[in-house]
Amino acid sequence: MDIDVYYLVMRPSRYGRTRRVPRERRSTSVPEPRHGEPAHFIVCGASQLARLVARSLTDTGASVILLTPASGSESDSDSDISSGVEVVVSDELDERAFRTAGLLRACGVALLHDEDMTNVQAALCVQEVAPASRLVLSMSDLTLARTLGLRMTQVEAFSATAIAVPAFVAAALGTESPSYFRYRGRTLFVTRRSEVPASNVVCGVADVRDPQRHRLLPPVERDADVVLAEAVGGEPGTERAARRIRRPPSRSVAAARMLRTLTGRKINLAAAGAVALTALLGVLLARTQPDRTAWQAIYLTVITTVTGGELDASSAPNVQIMQVALTLTGLALIPLITAAIVQHRRHPSPTRRVHHVVIVGVGELGSQVLRRLRDMRVHVLAVDRNAEALGVLSAPDTQIPAITADATRKSVLQSASVHQCHALLALTGCERTNVHVSMLGRAMRSDLPVVLRIIDGHITTRARRSFDVGTALGVPQLAAPSFTASLLGLTVVATIPIGSLVLLAVEYVVRRGIFPDAETIAGLTRMGIRVLGVATSLYDEFIWSPGPQRELTDGCRILAVGIPGDLFAVLRAEGQQT
């Protein structure tokens, strides 16, 4: 694989501020590629997301420059970089670096560094040089992303983690992704065909009956058992799945769970033993005085245990012995009960949980998955070795039990009751750790549903050759299509994860004459794109589920669902004919 690498020695501007560009040197319009020339894009970042976006852009026939710092130029994941990508190494995202990368002729710039403020500073620099450039940013802070969208033109900001969360939640619940979006007055969501009336189905999206091979947008629409439907009441599949998990246990299960809670710690066992001894001595003491009622016997036992009772030297020796034993038991019982209550409040026992979801790694991704499951009222338990992790810090406020320990130790997973949980999610930032945790979980229970987060996928691929490590999902793989589509000028309405695959719902403006075989909706369907609705212009009435023979006039807007590769292929063909 041949990759051209250019090294630039950059001198940072004074005080780290972006140099101001003279007005006459600024570009005020988005450049259009010349006839026969490929569109040009700049992708900034050293993450796998940046490499995947760059590769997707080159697959459309575009010219791409990957602007990356020196620390990320020698990544071991170079297989994710297409041979058509030029890599420019620069530690500073300033005017000189962008001009070297061809900013003035770029149709779009993607800023995909891990730090939000690095992307914001680079965006300000780009808009200084080329105010009309199309910018796509990766942002973790959604509030900051919304602020940028309001203050800056031609800017789209996405959170890769937020895009990927629904896929992880769906995998944890064992159902379809909880994807919702609203468009032109209708709310659409993903569900099983069997769970909604046929009149509510808008489009079939996937055939997932074979768990080993999901088919997206099958040629025969009725073969799809996962559909996009209009929300007109009823309960989505994810809510039903969550309700099954949080179903209250039977009385026998609840009683057994309470017994395990009482006997789960040594201090609880000692307190239970002291209570049992007190009850036994109370019964024996009551038998020595048959003239007393049951209530009087209980009253005498409690008072004797707590205060020692009244001294009576004339009573029988056996009565005196039992009173002394009750008094001594009371001296131990009160501190034991107090200590058990305090320990339970400070460290709630996770062993009492059954059919819960265990999340190992509650950083940015894990904490969002945790909050989504908690909002569905699913019982969740968090495990993280870092006491400063987002999910661990918020655990006291959300009343979610958390274990601060290394989950690669079997004893930690046992304390989290992994053998009784509904699903195990390994979402740490280390793929080796995630594979290790998933293998331990499967060793404890062979049929345990496991979802692990992959980083580059190399370790997981090797592990799968010998072990069943569960469902593997990656944040960059799920989010990259949305960033690529936005760079190419598509309006991304929604991202629809289907397992580890992704569909995009996009708004597209038709250019008549570009596709001789796709001047009707049936033509686009043959190209693998499903048209959900069409409007002749932005303000005209939107027609849902139009007929296959409806003509697509120049400038009409369509809402379409497609596999990212098919959507990008349409844009590639358009670019070759313009």
C-alpha positions in Angstrom: 0.0 0.0 0.0 1.5 3.3 -1.1 0.8 6.3 1.0 2.3 9.7 0.3 3.5 11.4 3.5 4.5 15.1 3.7 6.2 16.4 6.8 5.7 20.1 7.6 7.8 21.9 10.2 5.4 24.4 11.7 6.2 27.3 14.0 3.2 28.1 16.2 1.9 31.6 16.1 2.6 33.8 19.1 0.5 33.1 22.2 -1.1 30.2 20.3 -3.6 32.5 18.5 -4.7 32.1 14.9 -3.2 34.7 12.6 -5.7 37.0 11.0 -6.0 36.6 7.2 -6.4 39.7 5.0 -10.0 40.0 3.7 -8.8 39.9 0.1 -7.3 36.5 0.6 -10.5 34.9 2.0 -12.7 32.6 0.0 -16.4 33.5 0.2 -18.0 30.6 -1.7 -17.8 26.8 -1.6 -15.5 25.8 -4.5 -16.9 23.5 -7.1 -14.7 20.9 -8.7 -13.8 21.5 -12.3 -15.2 19.3 -15.0 -13.5 15.9 -14.8 -11.7 16.7 -11.5 -12.6 14.9 -8.3 -13.9 16.8 -5.3 -11.3 17.7 -2.7 -11.7 17.2 1.0 -9.6 17.7 4.1 -9.9 15.4 7.1 -8.1 16.4 10.3 -7.3 13.9 13.2 -5.3 10.9 14.2 -8.3 8.8 15.4 -9.7 5.8 13.7 -12.8 7.9 13.0 -10.7 10.2 10.8 -9.2 7.3 9.0 -12.6 5.7 8.3 -14.0 9.0 7.0 -11.0 9.5 4.7 -11.4 6.0 3.3 -15.1 6.5 2.7 -14.5 9.7 0.9 -11.9 8.2 -1.4 -14.4 5.4 -2.2 -16.6 8.0 -3.8 -13.7 9.1 -6.0 -12.8 12.2 -4.1 -9.4 13.6 -3.5 -8.6 13.4 0.3 -5.8 14.8 2.4 -5.5 13.5 6.0 -4.1 16.2 8.2 -2.7 14.5 11.3 -0.2 15.3 14.0 3.2 13.6 14.0 2.2 11.4 17.0 -0.6 9.8 15.0 1.2 9.5 11.7 2.7 6.1 12.4 -0.4 4.4 13.7 -0.7 0.6 13.6 -4.1 0.9 12.0 -2.8 2.1 8.6 -5.0 -0.6 7.0 -7.9 1.7 7.6 -6.3 4.3 5.3 -7.1 4.0 1.6 -4.2 4.1 -0.8 -5.8 7.2 -2.4 -5.4 9.3 0.8 -2.5 11.7 1.1 -1.2 12.1 4.7 0.1 15.6 5.7 1.8 15.7 9.1 1.4 18.9 11.1 1.2 19.4 14.8 -0.5 22.8 14.3 -3.9 23.3 12.7 -3.1 26.9 11.5 -3.5 28.8 8.2 -0.3 27.4 6.7 -1.3 23.8 7.4 -4.7 24.3 5.9 -3.4 26.1 2.8 -0.8 23.3 2.3 -3.7 20.8 2.4 -5.6 22.8 -0.3 -8.2 24.5 1.8 -9.1 27.1 -0.9 -10.2 24.3 -3.3 -11.7 22.0 -0.7 -15.4 21.2 -0.8 -15.4 20.3 2.9 -13.3 20.0 6.0 -13.8 17.4 8.7 -12.3 18.2 12.2 -12.2 14.9 14.0 -9.7 15.4 16.9 -10.5 13.9 20.2 -10.5 17.2 22.1 -13.4 19.5 21.4 -11.6 22.8 21.8 -8.9 21.7 19.3 -11.7 21.2 16.8 -13.3 24.5 17.7 -10.0 26.4 17.3 -9.4 24.8 13.9 -12.9 25.6 12.8 -12.4 29.3 13.6 -9.2 29.2 11.6 -10.9 27.6 8.6 -13.7 30.2 8.6 -11.1 33.0 8.8 -9.6 31.7 5.5 -12.7 30.3 3.8 -15.9 31.4 5.5 -18.1 29.4 3.1 -16.3 26.1 3.6 -18.5 23.2 4.7 -17.3 22.1 8.2 -18.1 18.9 10.0 -16.9 18.6 13.6 -16.7 15.8 16.1 -17.9 17.1 19.5 -18.4 15.4 22.8 -20.0 18.3 24.5 -23.5 18.5 22.8 -24.2 21.9 24.4 -21.1 23.4 22.8 -22.0 21.7 19.5 -25.4 23.4 19.5 -23.8 26.7 20.3 -21.5 26.4 17.3 -24.4 25.5 15.0 -26.1 28.7 15.9 -23.1 31.0 15.7 -21.3 29.6 12.6 -22.6 29.0 9.1 -21.9 25.8 7.1 -21.1 23.9 10.3 -22.4 20.5 11.3 -21.3 19.1 14.7 -21.9 15.5 15.6 -21.1 13.4 18.7 -19.8 10.0 17.6 -20.6 8.5 20.9 -24.2 9.7 20.8 -24.6 8.2 17.4 -23.3 4.9 18.6 -25.2 4.6 21.9 -28.5 3.3 20.5 -26.8 0.4 18.9 -25.2 -0.6 22.2 -28.5 -0.2 24.0 -30.3 -2.4 21.5 -27.6 -5.1 21.7 -27.9 -5.0 25.5 -31.7 -5.5 25.4 -31.5 -8.0 22.6 -33.8 -6.1 20.3 -33.7 -3.6 17.4 -32.1 -0.2 17.9 -34.2 2.5 19.7 -33.9 4.9 16.7 -36.4 7.7 16.5 -36.5 10.7 14.2 -39.1 13.3 13.3 -39.6 14.6 9.8 -42.3 16.8 8.2 -44.7 16.2 11.1 -44.3 12.5 11.5 -42.3 10.5 14.0 -40.7 7.3 12.7 -39.0 4.5 14.6 -37.4 1.1 14.0 -39.3 -1.9 15.2 -40.3 -5.5 14.2 -42.8 -5.9 11.5 -44.9 -8.2 13.7 -45.2 -5.5 16.4 -47.0 -2.8 14.4 -50.0 -2.8 12.1 -49.3 -3.1 8.5 -50.8 0.3 7.9 -48.1 1.9 10.0 -45.2 0.4 8.1 -43.3 3.0 6.0 -40.4 0.9 4.8 -38.7 -2.5 5.4 -35.1 -1.9 6.4 -33.5 -5.3 7.3 -33.9 -9.0 7.4 -32.3 -10.2 10.7 -33.8 -13.7 11.0 -30.3 -15.1 10.4 -28.2 -13.8 13.4 -25.0 -14.5 11.5 -26.0 -12.5 8.4 -28.1 -9.4 8.5 -29.4 -8.3 5.1 -30.0 -4.5 4.8 -32.8 -3.3 2.5 -33.6 -6.7 0.9 -34.8 -6.5 -2.7 -38.2 -7.9 -1.8 -39.5 -5.4 0.8 -41.7 -7.9 2.6 -38.6 -10.1 3.3 -37.6 -7.4 5.9 -38.7 -8.3 9.4 -37.3 -5.0 10.8 -39.2 -2.0 9.5 -39.4 1.7 9.8 -42.8 2.6 11.1 -44.8 5.6 12.0 -45.3 6.2 15.7 -49.1 6.4 16.3 -49.3 4.9 19.7 -48.3 1.6 21.2 -45.0 0.6 22.8 -41.8 0.3 20.9 -39.9 -3.0 20.9 -37.1 -1.6 23.1 -39.6 -0.6 25.8 -41.1 -4.1 25.7 -37.7 -5.6 26.1 -36.8 -3.3 28.9 -40.1 -4.0 30.7 -39.4 -7.8 30.5 -36.0 -7.2 32.2 -37.4 -5.0 34.9 -40.4 -7.3 35.6 -40.8 -7.7 39.4 -39.7 -11.1 40.7 -42.0 -13.7 42.2 -42.5 -13.9 46.0 -40.3 -16.9 46.3 -37.5 -15.3 44.3 -37.8 -12.1 46.4 -37.7 -14.1 49.6 -34.6 -16.0 48.4 -33.0 -12.7 47.4 -33.7 -11.2 50.8 -32.1 -14.3 52.5 -29.0 -14.0 50.4 -28.8 -10.3 51.3 -29.0 -11.1 55.0 -26.4 -13.8 54.8 -24.2 -12.3 52.1 -21.8 -10.6 54.5 -20.3 -11.9 57.8 -21.7 -9.0 59.8 -25.2 -9.7 58.4 -24.8 -13.3 59.3 -23.7 -12.5 62.9 -26.7 -10.1 63.3 -29.1 -12.7 62.0 -27.6 -15.3 64.4 -28.0 -12.9 67.4 -31.7 -12.3 66.4 -32.3 -16.1 66.2 -30.7 -16.7 69.6 -32.8 -14.0 71.1 -36.0 -15.5 69.7 -35.0 -18.9 71.0 -34.3 -17.7 74.5 -37.5 -15.7 74.5 -39.5 -18.8 73.8 -37.8 -20.8 76.5 -38.3 -17.9 79.0 -42.0 -17.7 78.1 -42.4 -21.5 78.8 -41.2 -21.0 82.4 -44.2 -18.6 83.0 -47.2 -20.3 81.3 -49.6 -17.8 82.9 -48.4 -15.0 80.7 -50.0 -14.1 77.3 -48.1 -14.2 74.0 -47.8 -10.4 74.0 -46.5 -10.4 77.6 -43.9 -13.0 76.7 -42.7 -10.9 73.7 -42.7 -7.7 75.8 -40.7 -9.4 78.5 -38.1 -10.8 76.0 -37.6 -7.4 74.3 -37.2 -5.5 77.6 -34.9 -8.1 79.0 -32.7 -8.0 75.8 -32.5 -4.2 75.6 -32.4 -3.1 79.2 -31.5 -6.3 81.1 -34.9 -6.6 82.8 -35.7 -6.3 86.6 -33.5 -8.1 89.2 -35.4 -10.9 91.0 -33.1 -13.0 93.3 -36.1 -15.2 94.3 -36.8 -16.4 90.7 -35.9 -20.0 89.7 -32.2 -20.6 88.5 -33.3 -21.5 85.0 -35.2 -18.2 84.7 -32.2 -16.3 85.9 -29.8 -18.1 83.5 -32.1 -17.2 80.5 -32.4 -13.6 81.6 -28.6 -13.3 81.8 -28.2 -14.9 78.4 -30.8 -12.5 76.9 -29.0 -9.5 78.4 -25.6 -10.6 77.0 -27.2 -11.3 73.6 -28.7 -7.8 73.7 -25.2 -6.3 74.3 -24.1 -7.8 71.0 -27.3 -7.5 69.0 -27.7 -3.7 69.1 -24.2 -2.9 67.7 -24.5 -5.7 65.1 -27.8 -4.4 63.7 -26.5 -0.9 63.7 -23.3 -1.9 61.8 -25.3 -4.0 59.3 -27.6 -1.1 58.5 -24.7 1.4 58.1 -22.7 -1.0 55.9 -25.7 -1.8 53.7 -26.4 1.9 53.1 -22.8 2.7 52.3 -22.1 -0.4 50.2 -25.3 -1.9 48.8 -24.9 -5.5 48.0 -24.9 -6.2 44.2 -25.5 -9.9 44.8 -29.2 -9.3 45.3 -29.6 -8.3 41.6 -30.9 -10.7 39.0 -31.6 -10.0 35.3 -29.7 -6.8 35.5 -27.2 -5.3 32.9 -23.6 -5.2 34.0 -21.6 -2.4 32.3 -17.8 -2.7 32.6 -16.2 0.7 31.7 -18.4 3.7 32.4 -16.5 6.5 30.7 -18.0 8.7 28.0 -19.7 5.8 26.1 -20.5 3.6 29.1 -22.0 6.4 31.1 -24.4 7.4 28.2 -25.4 3.7 27.8 -26.0 3.5 31.5 -28.2 6.6 31.5 -30.2 5.4 28.6 -30.9 2.1 30.2 -31.7 3.8 33.5 -34.2 6.0 31.8 -35.9 2.8 30.6 -35.9 1.7 34.2 -33.6 -1.3 33.6 -31.5 -2.4 36.6 -27.9 -1.5 35.8 -24.7 -2.2 37.7 -21.5 -0.2 36.8 -17.9 -1.6 37.1 -14.8 0.5 36.5 -11.3 0.4 37.9 -11.2 4.2 37.8 -12.9 5.9 40.7 -13.0 9.1 38.7 -14.9 7.6 35.8 -18.1 9.5 34.8 -20.5 6.6 35.6 -18.8 6.0 39.0 -18.9 9.7 40.0 -22.6 9.9 39.2 -23.5 6.6 40.8 -24.5 8.1 44.2 -26.8 10.7 42.6 -28.5 8.2 40.3 -28.6 5.5 43.0 -26.9 3.0 40.6 -24.6 0.5 42.4 -21.0 0.8 41.3 -18.0 -1.4 41.9 -14.6 0.2 41.7 -12.3 -2.7 40.8 -10.5 -4.5 37.9 -13.1 -6.4 36.0 -10.5 -8.7 34.5 -10.5 -10.5 37.8 -13.1 -13.3 38.0 -14.0 -12.4 41.7 -15.1 -8.9 40.6 -17.5 -10.3 38.0 -18.8 -12.8 40.5 -19.5 -10.0 43.0 -21.4 -8.2 40.1 -23.6 -11.4 39.7 -22.6 -11.8 36.1 -23.8 -15.4 36.2 -27.4 -14.1 36.9 -27.4 -10.9 34.8 -29.3 -10.2 31.6 -26.3 -9.0 29.6 -22.6 -8.1 30.1 -21.3 -5.0 28.3 -17.5 -4.5 28.1 -17.2 -0.8 27.0 -13.7 0.2 28.3 -11.3 2.2 26.0 -9.0 -0.9 25.8 -10.0 -3.6 23.3 -7.7 -6.1 25.0 -9.6 -5.6 28.3 -13.0 -5.8 26.6 -12.1 -9.2 25.0 -10.7 -10.4 28.4 -13.9 -9.5 30.2 -16.1 -11.0 27.6 -14.1 -14.3 27.7 -14.4 -14.4 31.5 -18.1 -13.7 31.3 -18.7 -16.5 28.8 -16.6 -18.9 31.0 -18.9 -18.1 33.9 -22.0 -18.7 31.8 -21.9 -20.1 28.3 -25.1 -18.5 27.1 -24.4 -15.1 28.6 -25.3 -12.2 26.1 -22.0 -10.2 25.7 -21.5 -6.9 23.9 -18.0 -5.6 23.6 -16.6 -2.4 22.3 -14.0 -2.7 19.6 -11.3 -0.1 18.9 -9.6 -1.2 15.7 -11.0 -4.7 15.7 -7.7 -6.6 15.2 -7.7 -8.3 18.6 -11.3 -9.2 18.4 -10.9 -10.7 15.0 -8.1 -12.9 16.2 -10.1 -13.9 19.4 -13.1 -14.9 17.3 -11.1 -17.6 15.5 -11.1 -19.6 18.8 -13.7 -18.1 21.0 -17.3 -16.7 20.8 -16.7 -13.3 22.3 -20.2 -12.0 21.7 -21.5 -9.0 19.7 -18.7 -6.5 18.7 -19.5 -2.9 18.0 -17.3 0.1 17.3 -18.1 3.7 17.8 -16.0 4.9 14.8 -17.6 2.3 12.5 -21.1 3.3 13.5 -20.5 7.0 13.4 -18.3 7.4 10.3 -21.1 7.2 7.7 -22.9 10.2 9.2 -19.7 12.4 9.1 -19.0 11.3 5.5 -22.6 12.0 4.3 -22.6 15.5 5.9 -19.3 16.3 4.2 -20.7 15.2 0.8 -23.6 17.6 1.3 -26.3 15.2 2.3 -28.6 16.3 5.2 -28.4 13.5 7.7 -31.8 13.1 9.2 -31.1 10.0 11.3 -28.6 7.2 11.7 -30.2 3.7 12.0 -28.0 1.0 13.5 -28.8 -2.6 12.6 -26.5 -4.7 14.7 -23.0 -3.6 13.7 -24.2 -2.2 10.4 -25.7 1.3 9.7 -28.4 2.8 7.5 -28.7 6.5 6.9 -31.9 8.5 6.5 -31.0 11.5 4.4 -32.7 14.4 2.7 -31.5 14.7 -0.9 -32.1 17.3 -3.7 -32.6 15.5 -7.0 -30.8 16.8 -10.1 -32.7 15.6 -13.1 -30.7 14.2 -16.1 -27.8 13.0 -13.9 -29.2 9.4 -13.8 -31.0 8.3 -17.0 -32.1 5.1 -15.4 -33.2 6.7 -12.1 -35.7 9.4 -13.2 -38.4 7.7 -11.2 -38.6 6.3 -7.7 -38.4 2.8 -9.1 -35.0 3.7 -10.6 -33.6 4.8 -7.3 -35.0 1.6 -5.7 -33.0 -0.4 -8.3 -29.9 1.4 -7.1 -30.5 0.2 -3.5 -32.2 3.4 -2.2 -35.6 3.4 -0.6 -37.6 6.7 -1.0 -39.9 7.4 1.9 -41.4 10.6 0.6 -41.0 13.4 -1.9 -41.8 17.1 -2.2 -41.3 19.2 -5.4 -39.7 21.9 -3.3 -38.8 22.9 0.3 -42.2 24.4 1.0 -44.5 22.2 -1.0 -46.6 19.4 0.5 -44.6 16.3 1.3 -46.0 13.1 -0.1 -45.3 10.0 1.9 -45.0 6.5 0.3 -45.1 7.8 -3.3 -45.7 5.3 -6.1 -42.8 3.7 -7.9 -43.6 5.3 -11.2 -43.5 8.9 -9.8 -41.1 11.0 -11.7 -38.4 12.9 -9.9 -38.3 16.4 -11.2 -35.3 18.7 -11.1 -34.9 20.2 -7.6 -37.4 18.0 -5.8 -36.5 16.9 -2.3 -36.7 13.3 -1.2 -36.4 11.6 2.1 -34.4 8.4 1.4 -33.0 5.5 3.4 -30.0 3.7 2.1 -26.8 1.8 2.8 -24.0 4.5 3.1 -22.1 2.9 0.2 -25.1 3.0 -2.1 -25.8 6.7 -1.2 -22.2 7.6 -1.7 -22.2 5.8 -5.0 -25.0 8.0 -6.2 -23.0 11.1 -5.4 -20.0 9.6 -7.0 -21.9 9.0 -10.2 -23.3 12.5 -10.0 -19.8 14.0 -9.6 -18.5 12.2 -12.7 -21.3 13.6 -14.9 -21.2 17.2 -13.8 
